[in-house]
Amino acid sequence: MSTKHPPCPVCAGRSIKHGTTTSSRQRWRCKECGHTFTRCHDDAGQAMWFRVFVDWLTSGISLNTLAKIHNVSVSTLQRRFATFWYVQPPMPADPHRVYDQVFIDGTYFNTKCLLVLADCDHVISWFWGYTEDSWAYGRLLDTIAPPLIATTDGHKGSAKAIRNTWPETKIQRCLVHVKRNIQTATGLHPTSAMGKALRRLSLELLHIDDLDQAADWTIKLQKFGQTFNTQLNEKSYVKDTPLEQIPKSKRHNKRWWYTHYTHRAAYMQLVRLSKAGHLFTYLTEKQGTIAYKSTTNSLEGGINSPIKSLLHAHRGLRDEHQRIACDWWLYTHTQHTTTDPVDIAREQNWGKDATAKATILAHHERQTANGHDDGRPALLDNAIDADYNHSMGIRKGTIH
């Protein structure tokens, strides 16, 4: 192809001259897809509009308001932003930096799950999956070197991934989540003595500042187990209980169950965490003036909550556009964002190359909708073959 004939920005096909515009600029027409365009060398204009695109995508401003600010129509903005959706932000995680404490958590959006890895103030890395399983968390943790402490909400997938990927890393269980779990078992206003004691233990857990207080709390936990040992081990039997009084979760293949099974589960959770050393890691690993966190509040409130608010402000975006919005928000909130978003977009040709590839793939899929040459079935069928063929496919007569 001659260098004087620019490739089509949609399908990268051969273009021919197609008259001029009202401003006497040469117009080109693609011989493959019929798209008409003019050659544009306005790099500064593309940079300006891409910066507007990123600012809009990472804020809660509406497209109508943005159009009024720039004195253009909404359709003009959508046309200018069409190729920008294909610009992918890079993953800025430094695989060689060692962090003292990191926080990991997952949040769900429709059918997707966003796993985020962060320190106290900034995003480190993220990974898109479908559930919070150990495989997805493992892909997230692989991006950086093992830290000293990893704080998690206690999901089984995250704990397993930490053991497999960072075997030397200490685990700090989020104490707020522990308190919430106990609160679910006892309620906000428990009436039994065991429930009140368990509720008080959960509240005191959030106000421990040194190892002496941690030791006193552990002693209280042991005394709780001794005091309420009889009630914790009390059992109820199916043969002695009316059917309507049997919990629904205990009605199938159960001969007996622990009478106070919710309180027992909460107590056993505290015992397991205490023996594993996951409750007070932020105190036992403390060095000098370094203060470690005992909760994932910085991640929950500083990252997950703003992202959900962002998607609520941009509600109506397609799933893929939602992912792009989250990716750009996370990228702009990393600590070492050395590459300007405009430079990233310039390296990716403002998303035009990716747009052309996506268009070519879609074109090929449409061409193969009625079948493939290699015998694979059609992607989409648009009719039923009513022609006669000597088979059991189409029969005439009455069905009895």
Secondary structure, 3 states (H helix, E strand, C coil): CCCCCCCCCCCCCCEEEEEECCCCCEEEEECCCCCEEECCCCHHHHHHHHHHHHHHHCCCCCHHHHHHHCCCCHHHHHHHCCCHHHCCCCCCCCCCCCCCEEEEEEEEECCEEEEEEECCCCEEEEEEECCCCHHHHHHHHCCCCCCCEEEECCCHHHHHHHHHHCCCCEEEECHHHHHHHHHHHHCCCCCCHHHHHHHHHHHHHCCCCCHHHHHHHHHHHHHHHHHCHHHHCCEEEHHHCCHHHCCHHHCCCCCEEECCHHHHHHHHHHHHHHHHCCCCHHHHCCCCCCCCCCCCHHHHHHHHHHHHHHHHHCCCCCHHHHHHHHHHHHHHCECCCCCCHHHHHHHCHHHHHHHHHHHHHHHHHHHCCCCCCCCCCCCCCCCCCCCCCCCCCCCCCCCC
